[in-house]
Amino acid sequence: MAGEPQDDCLFCKIVAGGIPATIVRETATTVAFRDINPQAPTHVLVIPKAHHKDAAALATDAPELAADVLRETQAVADDEKLESYRIVFNTGSGAGQTVWHAHAHVLGGRGLQWPPG
């Protein structure tokens, strides 16, 4: 069920404290932590504490929570002193999503070309 913790979800386990992560911010509804495989000098993931499988499900099922995640991406960028940054939501395996819990990547600290790759 949307919003309920999933036993097999890596990010639900991080939210519950069962798997360690380098947490940089936490609110009542979100957690932000450093990516273990950073793709830029700053690479922080911002996740909702409630489980939603991807950004599309999050936006449909809990738009207010999607707004919380986006607000926290700005707070992370401010904390990290990023003047420019990219927010990425990968949705679906073809787009590179590997953890099926909605999450925003906050990337910065270097020039970011478009298109990425």
C-alpha positions in Angstrom: 0.0 0.0 0.0 1.3 3.5 -0.8 2.9 5.2 2.1 3.4 2.1 4.2 7.0 0.9 4.8 8.1 -2.0 2.6 10.3 -4.7 4.2 12.4 -5.1 1.1 13.0 -1.4 0.4 16.5 0.0 1.1 15.2 3.5 1.6 12.5 2.4 4.0 15.2 0.7 6.0 17.3 3.9 6.1 14.2 5.8 7.3 13.7 3.2 10.1 17.4 3.4 11.1 18.1 -0.2 10.1 20.7 0.7 7.5 23.2 3.5 8.2 23.4 6.5 6.0 25.1 9.9 6.2 22.1 12.0 6.9 22.5 15.7 6.1 18.9 16.9 6.8 15.7 15.4 8.3 12.2 16.8 8.7 9.0 15.3 9.9 8.3 14.0 6.3 11.7 13.7 4.6 15.2 12.5 5.0 18.2 13.7 3.0 21.5 11.7 2.9 24.6 11.5 0.8 24.6 9.1 -2.2 27.0 6.2 -1.7 28.0 6.4 -5.3 28.2 10.2 -6.0 28.0 11.4 -9.5 29.1 15.0 -8.6 31.0 16.6 -5.7 27.6 17.1 -4.0 25.2 14.3 -4.5 22.5 14.1 -1.9 19.2 12.0 -2.1 16.1 13.5 -0.7 13.4 11.0 0.1 9.9 11.0 1.6 9.7 9.0 4.8 6.5 7.4 3.4 7.0 4.8 0.7 5.9 5.7 -2.8 7.4 3.7 -5.6 8.5 6.6 -7.8 8.0 10.3 -8.5 4.9 9.8 -10.5 3.2 7.8 -7.7 4.4 10.3 -5.1 2.9 13.2 -7.1 -0.4 11.4 -7.6 -0.8 9.9 -4.1 0.7 12.6 -2.0 1.2 15.9 -3.8 1.9 17.7 -0.5 4.6 15.3 0.3 6.1 15.8 -3.2 6.2 19.5 -2.4 8.0 18.7 0.9 10.6 16.7 -1.1 11.1 19.6 -3.5 11.4 22.2 -0.6 14.1 20.0 1.0 16.1 19.9 -2.3 16.4 23.7 -2.0 17.3 23.4 1.7 20.1 20.9 0.8 21.4 23.2 -1.9 21.4 26.1 0.6 23.2 24.0 3.2 25.7 22.8 0.7 26.2 26.4 -0.6 25.3 25.4 -4.2 24.7 28.4 -6.4 23.6 26.0 -9.2 22.4 22.5 -8.9 20.3 19.8 -10.7 17.4 17.9 -9.3 16.8 14.5 -10.9 13.9 12.1 -10.3 14.6 8.8 -12.2 11.2 7.1 -12.8 11.4 3.5 -14.1 14.3 1.2 -14.8 14.8 2.6 -18.3 15.6 5.9 -16.7 18.0 4.5 -14.2 15.8 4.0 -11.2 17.3 1.2 -9.1 15.6 1.8 -5.7 11.8 1.7 -5.9 11.1 4.4 -3.4 10.7 7.9 -4.8 13.8 10.0 -4.4 15.3 13.3 -5.7 19.0 13.5 -6.5 20.5 16.9 -5.7 23.6 17.2 -7.8 26.1 20.1 -7.8 29.6 21.4 -7.2 30.7 21.1 -10.8 29.5 22.1 -14.2 26.5 20.0 -15.3 26.1 19.6 -19.0 22.8 19.1 -20.8 21.9 16.6 -21.9 23.5 14.5 -19.2 25.8 11.7 -20.0 
